[in-house]
Structure formats: C-alpha cells, structure tokens
C-alpha cells in the first residue's frame, strides 16, 4: 500500500502512451498511390510493417520496399517515444515523478517528429493518443510551473518596501 501512495500520477500518462503503441498509428500511402501500409506502434518498434493489398492481390516488391521505407523513416522516432515514455514511467514509479515534465516534453517532440516521418494520409487512434497524452502532460506541467511562480510571488513581500500593514503608524 505504501508503494502505491508513492507512485506519481504521471505514471498513468506514460503507461497510456506505451499502451497506445498497440493501436494503429496511421494510413500511409506512397506518393503515386500504388502502395499503402497501416502500421501500429508495435509494428514500427519491431520493424514488421506489412503492406496493405486488396484481397486476392499478390504483394509486390514495390509494396515491400515501401513498407521498409516507412519502417526505416518512422521506426527510430517510435523508439524514441517508447524509450522516453518508459523512462518517465520508471521515474514516476520509483522516484515519485522526478523529471516527468522533461519526459513528457521529450515524448511530445518525438511524437511530432514521428508524425512528420510517417507522413500519413490519415492518423489513427494510437498516434493521436500518444500525441494527445504527451501534449496534455506538457500543458499540465507548464500550468503547475506557472502556478508555483505565482504562489511564490504572492508570498514574497514587495521589494520596494514593507507591506502596508507592517509599516509603523506615525500617529502612535
């Protein structure tokens, strides 16, 4: 029970990002429209992107080459997202979330780069979930940082002089 109290809430975000890799990331079509792939995050991680072909049609060499091209361009960014999210999860569980803002920012930047590398015609739930969770975590971290600055400023006395209620009265 004590371990559960020590786990930082950001663990849910990083776990969600990692679980989103099981979902489809997008529909990627070759520029001429002859080949297409629908990779999941896991496909990108393990390098097993399969071409999408109509039922009964054979898989051509061009289809395989396009699938390999998508793997080689988007795979490294998928790995960066997964490693940073796993690091954030470990930090949330074992170090009470130390560095969770940095990890969520890293996930967001890598997810944006992954989206550019995929160059999908249509982004699916997995990618949108990774992007949304990362962006949400960054927004929460920024909000908490601004709130902390505002609280500190409200507690500090004015640098130009003492607060009005602490000034001695001249009539006494």
Buried (B, 14 or more C-beta within 10 A) or exposed (E): EEEEEEBBEBBBBBBBBBBBBEBBBBBBBBEEEEBBBBBBBBBBBEEEBEBBEEEEEEEEEEBBEBBBBBBEBBBBBBBBBBBBBBBBBEBBBBEBBEBBBBBBBBBBBBBBBBBEBBEBEEBBEBBBBBBBBBBBBBEBBEEEEEEEEEEEEEEEEEEEEEEEEEEEEEEE
